[in-house]
Amino acid sequence: MSASHPYRVVPGPIGARRGPTVPRRVLVVAVEAVVPEGLARADVVVVAPALNSRLRRWVSDEDAARRRAEERLGALVARLRPIAGRVEGRVGDADPLLAIGDALATFPADEIVVAAGAEFSTARALDLVARARERFALPVLRADDPQVIAA
């Protein structure tokens, strides 16, 4: 008999179950500079993956990808600072799942929010959310998910 992992299923955002004095800890994966709603007073770490094409990654041409990630990171952090409790940011690996894993090693997030808009295709965003849910034992939501806004 195989039992499921006890931490795999977490109903809804953790923020709704935490006390009012303990801020939510949210990891925002900035694949685009989309500002998720519902992060008022949350402690937020933004990780911007240095997204790159396969060819450029294969030839180790990361400079332009890192510059774009830094710009995306700066824009999102600047927009979140007035509304969130505490905001930090960093550029992450080109693979968003590795970037999430690296960030979780130093930031014990309660939930992960993927900030993706129209430029990052809906199918790719849903795929990233699904793969992150499989890999990490945390709620993983898209920025436009109503659960993020309600939290």
Secondary structure, DSSP 8 states (H G I E B T S, - for coil): -----TTT---S-GGGTS-TTS--EEEEEESS----SS-TT-EEEEEEE----HHHHHTT--HHHHHHHHHHHHHHHHHHTTTSSEEEEEEE-SSHHHHHHHHHTT---SEEEEE--SSS-HHHHHHHHHHHHHHSSS-EEETT-HHHHH-
